[in-house]
Amino acid sequence: MDITIIGSYKGIRDSVTFTTKRVIAVNVQGMTGKKKDYTSLPYSKVQAFSVETSGVFDLDSELELWFSSVGLVKFEFTGNSDIVRIGQVIGGFIL
């Protein structure tokens, strides 16, 4: 079972990595940022997802994933991230 990294994105503090099997979110906590929360979210548990592209004044794009037994998980990306492509890749894994 080969697992490949599809893309990795870093925000101001947090980051998210998409693999061929799951989404791995890293949430940096605390003032110093030394404490980190790693969350592994398998595509097999995604029930729905939503993509919001960036606009003229709102430069951030968003990805919302609804997981069974976890609920809504929301990721924000900078304007230069190809959110449409991310949505296409996720759609290919969950459909």
Phi, psi and omega in degrees: 000103180274133175245126182241140174281125180270318180191153179224135185228138181241130173267201179297315179235321186270167176212162178218139179235132178255126175246182178285350182241333188200170173254132178243114181257137177241116180252113180277129185241159176080167182292323184276339181079010180282334179270129182229142176251120179257125180237127179255121185238106183286141178300332182296343180260001179284126179261329180199160174212160182220141179239132176238118181281164178283159181238197181290312183263330178263102187275352180268147173247160185227149173233125176244130179237131176256118182253140175295137179068355177247319181099207185281132173235128187241134178237138177247139182236155176287164184301337182271002177278141180273079185295329179295317178295320177300316178298321178296317180296314179298318177302322178294330181275331185260347181267000000 
